[in-house]
Amino acid sequence: MYLILGGYASLAVDFKDYIVVIEGPQSEERASAIITEAKRLIPGKPIKYLVNTHHHFDHASGLRTFVAEGATIITHQINKAYYEKLFVAPHTLSPDKLAMSKKAPNIETMTEKRVLTDGNHVIELHHVRGSGHNAGLLVAYFPKEKILVEADAYNPPAQASAPVPMPISPFTSNLMENLDRLKLKVETVIPIHYAADGRKVTWAELQRAAGRAN
């Protein structure tokens, strides 16, 4: 799997016959850059799935570009009606790639859990219950690698040594409660709003942000 930075973070995962991309954020320009980089890193395979963490505009504004690419959008069931309208909306003043391609959108939804696997890679998608940030918030978890990919539940500071903001973010507390419920063993955290210094965000750092540091 490959971490794609330069804007909001995305992941490209090399499955046996296709690519899975996690998050298509920000804009058509950013989504196009992610698609280009994913295909450079994993040549000769189509992007089959785009996993969307939630419907907020900065995390969904690249989705039409992935639909134009032919990718199936995986999202929470709560977003289906909105995305069905979003993907067929006409763009006449400044046509985007989807307007020009006229591709029919493919949307697959989930509620609490979905697993993507090719027999080697395993990606678990989980619903973050009770999130005050977004009712349909999803996280991605790689059980073999113990990696958690999350958006907006925890946004790390620019430097790891920065003091923990007080009070503790209710979004971060809620994320930790869900990780406890799901019994996920995490070693590395990949926030979509990646740390400005490019560091590897550890489980210990997330615990500290949630007020659980030893």
N, C-alpha and C positions, 0 to 999 in steps of 0.2 A: 504494500500500500504506500501511497505517496501523499505527502502533505503539500498543498499548493497554497502559497502565500502571495503577498503583493497587494492584498486587499483583505476582505474577510477571508478567513481560512476555509478551504474545502479539502476533501480527501478524494483521491482516485484509487479505487481498489481493483486489482488485477484478478478477476475471476477467470475460470478456465476458458470460456468462450466469449466473454464480454467484460465491459467495465461498469462498475458501480461508482457513481459520484455522490458524495454526501455534501449537500448544500449548494444551491445555485443562486447566490445573493446579488444584491446591489443594482445591477443594470444589465442590459444586453451586452455592453462592452466588456464588463467583468465576466459574464457568463461565457462569452465567446473566447476570452482569454483562458478560462478554466478548461473549456472543451479542447482548445488547441494544445494546451499543456498536457492534459490527460492523454490525448492521442499521441503526443510526442513521447511521453513516458511509457505508454503501453500501446505500441503500434499494432495495426492490423486487426483491432477489435472494435466493435461498436459500443457506444454508451447505451446500455440497455435500461438502466434505472438511474433516476435522480431522486435521492432521499431529501425531503424538505422538512426542516425541523418545526417550522410554524409559519403562519400566513402573514406576519408583519411585513410591511412593504420592503424593508431592507434585506429581508431573507427570502422574499418571493419575487423580487423584480427581475430576476434572471430566468425565471421558470419558462416563460414563453420561448426563450432561445433554446432551451433544452427540448421543449416540445418540437420545435422546428428541426432539431437534430434527430428526432425520432425516438427520444428517450421516454420511457414510462415514468410518470411522476408518482412517487409513493409519499403519501401524506396521511394525516389523521382524518378520520371520517368527518369530523366537524367542518373541514375545509372544502369538502367536495362541491357543494352548490356554488360557493364563491369562485372556485377555480374553473368550474364549468363555464361560468360567465366570463371570467378573465381570459380564458384561452380562445374564446370565439369572438371577443370584442374586436370590432374593426379598427385598424390603425390606418387612417386615410391621409392625414396631413403629413405624417412621416412614417411610412410603412416599415415595420420591423421584419426580422427574418421569418417569423411565423406568418405574418400577413402575406409575405411574398411566396412562401412555400405552400401555404394553404394545407398544411399537415393537420390531420384529425388528431386531437389530443387523446392520450391514453392515461387514465388516472386509476391508480389502485390505492385503496384506503385500508386503514387498520384502526383498531381501537386500543387494545392494551399491549399487545405484543405481536411482533412478526420476526421471523428468522429468514435471512438470506444466506444460502450456502451453495457451494459447488462441490462439496465433499472435502474441501481443503480449508478455504476461508469460511469463517462464520461471522456474520454480522447480526446482532440482536438489536431490534428496534423496540424501544419501550416508551410508553406514555408516562409523562410526569404528572401524576395525579395531584389535583389541588393547587396547581401553579397559579399564583396571582399575576403572573406575567402574561400567560396565554393558556387558554383552556385546552388547546390541542397540542401542547408542546411535546416534542419527541426528543429522545436522546438515542445515540447509537453506541453500542458496546461491543467490543471485540474480546470475547472470553479467553481466547488463546493468548492474546497479547496483553490482556488486562488494561485496555485503553478505553476511555470514555470520551465521546464527542458530544459536546453540549453547547447550546446557544442561549445566552442572556440569563441563565440561572446563576452563572458565575462569570463575571468579566474581570480578569486579573489586572492588577495595577501594572504600571510601566516597569517597575522593578520589584523583585521578589521581597526585598527588604522593607518595602513601604508598610507603614502601620495599617492594621486592619481597621477599616472604617467602622465607626460606632454610630447607631446601633448596627448589629449584624443584619445583612440584607435578608429580608424574608424569602426572597427567591432562592438564595443560597441555602438557607435553612430547609426550605421545602425540597430542594434537590437532594440534600443529604438524607432527609426522611424517606424519600423514594428509593435512594440507593440502599438504605437499611432494609426497607420493605422487600426489595428485589434481591437482596443479598448478593450484590455485585461486588466483586473484588477488583479494585481499581489501583493501578500503579501510576498511570500517566493520564493526564486530562488534556484534551485538545479543545479549547474554547474557540468557537467560531470568531468571536472578537479576540483575536490572538494577542498575547502579551507583546507590547511595543518593542521590547528588547530582544524578541525572538527566542526567549529561553524555553526549555522544556518545563512545562507546568506539572508538578508532582502531586500525588495524592496528599502528601503532607501539607502542601501549600493550600489545597482546597480545604482540608480539615481546619487549618489555621483561620482561613477566611470565614468558616462557619462557627468559629469559637470553640472548636474541639481540640485545639492543640494541647499536647501533653505538657 
